[in-house]
Amino acid sequence: MDADAKWGTARWRAWWRRTCRAWRGFRDWRRSRPFTAGALLVLSGVVIALPPYAGFRVGDVLVSITTVGGVSALLIGALLGICGLSLWLRPRFRFAAGVAAALLSLVALVVTNLGGFVVGTLAGLVGAALALAWTDRPRPPRRSVPRTGSSLLVVIAAAAGTGAPSAREVPAGRSWTVSASAVRLEGVAYHGIDRVVVDGRPTRAMRFTAHRVEVTDAVQVGDLGNGHELVITTARDATPAVAGSVDLFALRVTGVFSVLGLIGIPFDFTPDHPPPLVPSAAVLTDVTAVNALASGSALAVPDAELVIR
């Protein structure tokens, strides 16, 4: 083989290695987010927004589809496109984006050209369903307590106001309160109501589990008894995190649910009014939680300040 042939073969192999490396990078990026759901939502936005402004020529005649839903189609199509792009760029907001996309797809069926002649609405609903169902974590083993997958039982229990209390009683000690400017949760599941012993008496508490918890500007206040409290304050702008499964029993949780960082929905959950539905990932702001018991992974708090008062 002459020098030119060897040089050409080397260039081809180098190009092939770069192509394979780029494809593997794209594949890993695609698998780390609901890529197909985002593509369907972008397609739905284009299909819904395009018809009122499209035109084609038949011979010397220009045919255009002009309807009163032109502005609505453009607005809904743009919002669906934004929801699709948010699934690619900010997959942690997939629950809010999926719910918004489903509502927009149904609205488009009424206010635009039958939702892009039904095709856009169908693509939007399928994309929203895939976004809500997508997860980057393996399915946990089935347990005897209700999990997020058993959402029907959780919703029924919440509507009845009972929260599906379990028969077991969980030992605990004294309650403590945690306040934070922001809390980011991943792999969240709500398991109903258990009984815990708080301050010497049985109390009903909501049970949550999570795979990862990040807390910003946290202040924890715990009762030490005899009129003393322990106050633990994190450094400003510090974000302690729990990486691993954590089991939390809460007496009350209040705050604001952040939807794509644009809309805030206040909430106040107690055992008498538990959450009807819990997304697998959420960003909460202005959070205050009264807890009774926590177990599982440890929370490392760098540069914490401890005060007994």
C-alpha positions as CSV (number, residue, x, y, z in Angstrom):
1,M,0.0,0.0,0.0
2,D,1.5,3.3,-1.0
3,A,1.8,6.4,1.2
4,D,-1.3,8.1,-0.3
5,A,-3.5,5.1,0.3
6,K,-2.2,4.8,3.9
7,W,-2.8,8.5,4.5
8,G,-6.4,8.2,3.1
9,T,-7.1,5.1,5.3
10,A,-5.8,6.9,8.4
11,R,-8.1,9.9,7.7
12,W,-11.0,7.6,7.2
13,R,-10.4,5.8,10.5
14,A,-10.0,9.1,12.3
15,W,-13.2,10.4,10.8
16,W,-15.0,7.2,11.8
17,R,-13.7,7.3,15.4
18,R,-14.8,11.0,15.7
19,T,-18.3,10.1,14.3
20,C,-18.7,7.1,16.7
21,R,-17.6,9.3,19.6
22,A,-20.0,12.0,18.7
23,W,-22.8,9.5,18.3
24,R,-22.1,7.9,21.7
25,G,-22.2,11.4,23.2
26,F,-25.5,12.2,21.6
27,R,-26.9,8.8,22.6
28,D,-25.9,9.4,26.3
29,W,-27.4,12.9,26.2
30,R,-30.6,11.6,24.6
31,R,-31.0,8.8,27.2
32,S,-30.5,11.3,30.1
33,R,-33.8,13.2,29.2
34,P,-37.2,12.5,27.7
35,F,-35.9,13.1,24.1
36,T,-38.8,11.4,22.2
37,A,-41.4,13.3,24.3
38,G,-39.6,16.6,23.5
39,A,-39.5,15.8,19.8
40,L,-43.2,15.0,19.7
41,L,-44.1,18.3,21.5
42,V,-41.9,20.3,19.1
43,L,-43.6,18.5,16.1
44,S,-47.0,19.1,17.6
45,G,-46.2,22.9,18.0
46,V,-45.2,23.1,14.3
47,V,-48.2,21.1,13.1
48,I,-50.6,23.3,15.1
49,A,-49.0,26.7,14.3
50,L,-48.2,26.2,10.6
51,P,-51.6,25.6,8.8
52,P,-53.1,29.1,9.3
53,Y,-50.0,30.6,7.7
54,A,-49.3,28.0,5.1
55,G,-50.0,28.4,1.4
56,F,-49.3,26.5,-1.8
57,R,-49.7,27.3,-5.5
58,V,-51.8,25.3,-7.9
59,G,-50.9,26.5,-11.4
60,D,-51.4,30.3,-11.3
61,V,-53.7,30.1,-8.2
62,L,-52.2,30.7,-4.8
63,V,-54.2,28.8,-2.1
64,S,-53.8,29.7,1.6
65,I,-55.6,28.5,4.7
66,T,-56.7,31.6,6.6
67,T,-58.7,31.1,9.8
68,V,-59.7,33.2,12.8
69,G,-57.6,30.8,14.9
70,G,-54.3,32.1,13.4
71,V,-53.1,34.0,16.5
72,S,-54.3,31.2,18.9
73,A,-52.5,28.6,16.7
74,L,-49.3,30.6,16.8
75,L,-49.4,31.1,20.5
76,I,-50.3,27.4,21.4
77,G,-47.7,26.1,18.9
78,A,-45.0,28.3,20.4
79,L,-45.8,27.2,23.9
80,L,-45.8,23.5,22.9
81,G,-42.4,24.1,21.3
82,I,-41.1,25.7,24.5
83,C,-42.4,22.7,26.5
84,G,-40.6,20.4,24.1
85,L,-37.3,22.3,24.3
86,S,-37.6,22.4,28.1
87,L,-37.7,18.6,28.2
88,W,-34.4,18.6,26.3
89,L,-32.7,21.4,28.2
90,R,-34.3,21.2,31.7
91,P,-35.5,17.6,32.1
92,R,-36.1,18.1,35.9
93,F,-39.2,20.2,35.0
94,R,-40.7,17.3,32.9
95,F,-43.7,17.0,35.1
96,A,-44.8,20.6,34.8
97,A,-43.9,20.7,31.1
98,G,-45.9,17.4,30.5
99,V,-49.0,18.8,32.3
100,A,-48.8,22.1,30.5
101,A,-48.4,20.3,27.1
102,A,-51.4,18.1,27.7
103,L,-53.6,21.0,28.5
104,L,-52.4,23.0,25.5
105,S,-53.0,20.1,23.2
106,L,-56.6,19.8,24.4
107,V,-57.2,23.5,24.1
108,A,-55.8,23.5,20.6
109,L,-58.5,21.0,19.6
110,V,-61.1,23.7,20.3
111,V,-59.5,27.1,19.4
112,T,-57.4,26.1,16.4
113,N,-57.9,24.0,13.3
114,L,-59.0,21.0,15.3
115,G,-55.5,21.0,16.8
116,G,-53.6,20.9,13.6
117,F,-56.3,18.7,12.0
118,V,-56.1,16.3,15.1
119,V,-52.5,15.3,14.2
120,G,-51.0,18.1,16.4
121,T,-53.2,17.3,19.3
122,L,-52.5,13.6,19.2
123,A,-48.7,14.2,19.0
124,G,-48.9,16.6,21.9
125,L,-50.9,14.2,24.1
126,V,-48.5,11.3,23.3
127,G,-45.5,13.5,24.0
128,A,-47.0,14.8,27.3
129,A,-47.7,11.2,28.4
130,L,-44.2,10.1,27.6
131,A,-42.8,13.1,29.5
132,L,-44.9,12.3,32.6
133,A,-43.9,8.6,32.4
134,W,-40.2,9.1,31.8
135,T,-37.6,8.4,34.5
136,D,-33.9,8.0,34.5
137,R,-33.9,5.7,37.5
138,P,-34.4,1.9,37.6
139,R,-37.8,0.7,38.8
140,P,-37.6,0.0,42.6
141,P,-38.6,-3.4,43.9
142,R,-42.3,-3.8,44.7
143,R,-43.1,-3.3,48.4
144,S,-46.2,-3.9,50.4
145,V,-46.9,-0.2,51.0
146,P,-48.6,2.0,48.3
147,R,-46.1,3.7,45.9
148,T,-46.4,6.4,43.3
149,G,-47.4,3.7,40.8
150,S,-50.5,3.1,42.9
151,S,-51.6,6.6,42.4
152,L,-55.3,5.6,42.3
153,L,-55.2,4.4,45.9
154,V,-53.3,7.5,47.0
155,V,-55.9,9.8,45.3
156,I,-58.8,7.9,46.8
157,A,-57.3,8.0,50.2
158,A,-56.7,11.8,49.9
159,A,-60.2,12.4,48.7
160,A,-61.6,10.5,51.7
161,G,-59.3,12.6,54.1
162,T,-57.9,9.5,55.7
163,G,-54.6,9.2,53.8
164,A,-54.7,5.4,54.0
165,P,-53.3,5.0,57.5
166,S,-51.2,1.9,58.2
167,A,-51.6,-0.4,61.2
168,R,-48.0,-0.2,62.2
169,E,-46.7,2.4,64.6
170,V,-43.2,4.0,64.0
171,P,-41.1,5.0,67.0
172,A,-39.9,8.6,67.0
173,G,-38.8,11.3,69.4
174,R,-39.3,15.0,69.2
175,S,-40.4,17.0,66.1
176,W,-38.2,19.5,64.4
177,T,-38.8,22.2,61.8
178,V,-36.8,22.9,58.7
179,S,-37.1,26.1,56.7
180,A,-35.4,26.6,53.3
181,S,-35.5,29.0,50.4
182,A,-35.5,26.2,47.9
183,V,-35.7,22.4,47.9
184,R,-35.0,20.2,44.9
185,L,-36.4,16.6,45.0
186,E,-35.8,13.7,42.8
187,G,-37.3,10.2,42.9
188,V,-40.1,11.3,45.3
189,A,-42.8,8.9,46.3
190,Y,-45.7,9.3,48.8
191,H,-46.7,6.3,50.8
192,G,-49.7,7.5,52.8
193,I,-50.1,7.9,56.5
194,D,-48.3,6.2,59.4
195,R,-48.4,6.6,63.1
196,V,-45.3,7.9,64.8
197,V,-44.7,8.7,68.5
198,V,-43.9,12.4,68.8
199,D,-43.3,14.1,72.2
200,G,-44.5,11.0,73.9
201,R,-47.9,10.6,72.1
202,P,-48.9,8.8,68.9
203,T,-49.4,11.2,66.0
204,R,-50.4,10.7,62.4
205,A,-47.6,11.7,59.9
206,M,-47.2,11.7,56.1
207,R,-44.5,9.3,54.8
208,F,-42.3,10.3,51.9
209,T,-39.3,8.8,50.3
210,A,-36.8,10.4,47.9
211,H,-33.6,9.4,46.1
212,R,-32.0,12.8,46.2
213,V,-32.7,16.0,48.2
214,E,-31.0,19.4,47.7
215,V,-31.7,22.1,50.2
216,T,-30.7,25.8,49.9
217,D,-30.4,28.2,52.8
218,A,-31.7,25.7,55.3
219,V,-32.5,26.5,59.0
220,Q,-33.3,23.5,61.3
221,V,-34.9,24.1,64.7
222,G,-35.2,21.1,67.0
223,D,-36.7,20.8,70.5
224,L,-34.1,19.5,73.1
225,G,-36.6,19.6,76.0
226,N,-36.5,21.6,79.2
227,G,-37.3,24.7,77.1
228,H,-34.1,24.5,75.0
229,E,-33.9,24.4,71.2
230,L,-31.0,23.5,68.8
231,V,-30.8,25.7,65.8
232,I,-28.6,24.6,62.8
233,T,-28.0,27.2,60.1
234,T,-26.3,26.4,56.8
235,A,-23.9,28.9,55.2
236,R,-25.5,31.4,52.9
237,D,-26.1,30.0,49.3
238,A,-24.8,26.6,50.5
239,T,-26.8,23.6,49.1
240,P,-26.5,20.5,51.3
241,A,-27.6,17.3,49.5
242,V,-28.7,13.9,50.4
243,A,-27.7,11.4,47.7
244,G,-29.4,8.1,48.4
245,S,-32.7,6.9,49.6
246,V,-34.2,8.8,52.5
247,D,-37.4,8.0,54.4
248,L,-39.2,11.0,55.9
249,F,-42.2,11.3,58.2
250,A,-43.7,14.8,58.1
251,L,-46.4,16.4,60.2
252,R,-46.9,19.4,57.9
253,V,-45.3,20.7,54.7
254,T,-45.9,24.2,53.3
255,G,-44.3,26.1,50.4
256,V,-44.6,27.0,46.8
257,F,-44.4,24.5,43.9
258,S,-42.3,26.0,41.1
259,V,-43.6,25.3,37.6
260,L,-40.7,25.8,35.1
261,G,-39.4,28.6,37.4
262,L,-42.2,30.9,36.1
263,I,-45.4,30.0,38.0
264,G,-45.7,29.4,41.8
265,I,-48.4,27.2,43.2
266,P,-48.7,27.4,47.0
267,F,-49.5,24.2,49.0
268,D,-50.1,23.2,52.6
269,F,-50.1,19.4,53.2
270,T,-51.1,17.8,56.5
271,P,-52.2,14.3,57.4
272,D,-55.8,15.5,57.2
273,H,-55.1,17.1,53.8
274,P,-52.3,15.0,52.2
275,P,-51.1,15.5,48.6
276,P,-53.4,14.0,46.0
277,L,-50.6,13.5,43.6
278,V,-46.8,13.7,44.0
279,P,-44.5,14.2,41.0
280,S,-41.3,12.1,40.9
281,A,-39.3,15.3,40.7
282,A,-40.1,18.8,42.0
283,V,-38.6,22.2,42.8
284,L,-40.1,23.8,45.9
285,T,-39.5,27.3,47.3
286,D,-40.2,29.0,50.6
287,V,-40.5,25.6,52.2
288,T,-41.3,24.9,55.9
289,A,-41.6,21.3,57.0
290,V,-42.4,20.0,60.5
291,N,-40.8,16.5,60.6
292,A,-41.1,13.7,63.1
293,L,-38.6,11.1,61.8
294,A,-36.0,10.7,59.0
295,S,-33.9,7.7,58.2
296,G,-31.6,6.6,55.4
297,S,-28.7,8.6,54.0
298,A,-26.9,11.3,55.9
299,L,-27.1,15.0,55.1
300,A,-23.7,16.7,55.1
301,V,-24.0,20.4,56.0
302,P,-20.6,22.2,55.3
303,D,-19.8,25.3,57.5
304,A,-22.9,24.8,59.6
305,E,-23.6,27.1,62.6
306,L,-25.0,25.3,65.7
307,V,-26.7,27.4,68.5
308,I,-28.5,26.1,71.6
309,R,-31.0,28.6,73.0
